[in-house]
Amino acid sequence: MFVDEAIVELYAGTGGNGCRAFRREKGVPLGGPFGGNGGKGADIIFKVDSGLNTLLDFKYNRIIKGSNGANGLGKGMHGKNAENIVVLVPPGTVVTDLSTNLIIADLTENGEESVIAKDVRSKHGNIAFFTKTNPAPDYAENGEPGEYKKIKIELKLMADVGLVGMPSVGKSTIISKLSASRPKIADYPFTTLKPNLGVVRVPDGRSFVLADLPGLIEGASLGSGLGDKFLKHAERTRVIVHVIDMSGLYRNPYDDYKIINNELKSYSEKFLEKPQIIVANKMDAPEASKNLKEFKEKVKEEVIEITAINGKGLDKLVYKVADLLDKLPKEELKNENFESHVVYKYKEEVPFTITKENDAWVIKGEKVEKLLLMSRFDTDEAVLRFASKLKKMGIDDELRKLGALEGDTVKILDYEFEYKE
C-alpha cells in the first residue's frame, strides 16, 4: 500500500529524577552532597533509508513515545540515558510542526538524520547544586517532560523527471518501456492510483529516475479527481515530461495541454521555472498527424513524437531528457515555511498569567508549570527554593497587585498552595 501522508504525535522521553543523597564522612558538613543526576530521556530521530518508498508504517503507528531516563543514585552515580528512538523514513520525507506550520526537517539523502523531538535537559541531583555558600544542598530536581510534537509527515518522491498528463495518455506505458517498473496498464482512466518510480538507463551509460504520476484533470490543484494528492510528487523533479494523447479520440490535444499547465501553475508557480518536454504520444493513430500539425501551430516549443506501445521514438526522448538533466543542478525543497536556524531576538513575553477562579488564584504558563513539575517538596530547603524562584519571576508582586491576601489559595496545575506575604 502506498501512503504518502500521515499525522503523528511524538513524545520524547522524560529525564530521570536527580538524587538527593549525602556522604557520611568526617569533617564534611552533613556528609556533603552525593546525589547523581538523572539520565537523559530518549530523543526521537528520523533517519533516511533509501530502501523505503512509502509512509505505510505511520498508518498504524500514530503515536511514538520515547523511554524515560533512569533516576540518579547515591555515591554520585548518574542515571542511565535512555536509548534514542530511530525512526526510518524514505528519501523525500518532509516533516511539518503542526503547532507552527513550519517545516522542521526535509530529509533527502540516504542516512541523513534529524532530531524531531528531544529530551530538553538533564535533571540535577543535589551534588550539582554544591556552592561555597551552600555546601550541603538538601534538594534535587525531578525529571522534566520531554518535548511533545504533533507533526505532519509528507513524502515527496525523489525523482529527476516527472511524467504528467491527462488520464490514459500513455504515461504508464512509457515508464514500463523505459524501466523495470511495472505499473497497472488498462484502457480506462485512473488505472494509476499511486506514483511509480523507475530507473531509466541511457545507452551511453547515464541514468535518471523517472516518476509516473497519476493522471490529472481540470481542477486537480483544488482537489478534483485524484487532486493535488500527487501533484506534490512533481515538486522535486527537475524536468517535467508532458505527455499528450495526439490521437484526439477522447479530447482535444491542445485543450489538454492548456489544462495541465494551468493546474501545474495553480498548484505552484515553481512549476513554471522547470524545463518541460512536450511528448506527442499515440502517433500511430489515424488522426494523429493532422492533430499534431494543428498543435504545432499553437505551440512553438519542440514536440517529440512517440508511439509508446511499440517503443517508437523513445530513444530520442531518453537522450533529450538526459542531456537536459546534465545542464540542471539538483535542488533541495526549501520554501518560505522552512524553519531557519537563525535565532531572532524578540521581547520576552510574560512567562505566566494569573486569574481568579472559584476563590483561587490560578497561575498558568509553561515556565511556571515546568518549574513545578521539576521541583520536590520533601524538604524545607526545596520548598524555600521553589518559593524563591516564583518570587524572582515576579509572581509574588503580581499577586499582591491583583489583591491577593494572606491565606488565599494559589493553584498551579493540580497543586494548591497558601499565599503568604
Secondary structure, DSSP 8 states (H G I E B T S, - for coil): ----EEEEEEE----------B---TTSGGG-B----------EEEEE-TT----HHHHH--EEE--------STT--------EEEEE-TTEEEEETTTTEEEEEE-STT-EEEEE--------GGGG--SS-SS-----------EEEEEEEE----SEEEE-STTSSHHHHHHHHSS------SSS----S-EEEEEE-TTS-EEEEEE-----TTGGGT-TTGGGTGGGGTT-SEEEEEEETT-SSS-HHHHHHHHHHHHHHH-GGGGGS-EEEEEE-TTSTTHHHHHHHHHHH--S-EEE-BGGGTBTHHHHHHHHHHHHHTS-------TTB--S---------S-EEEEETTEEEEE-HHHHHHHHH---SSHHHHHHHHHHHHHTTHHHHHHHHT--TT-EEEETTEEEE---
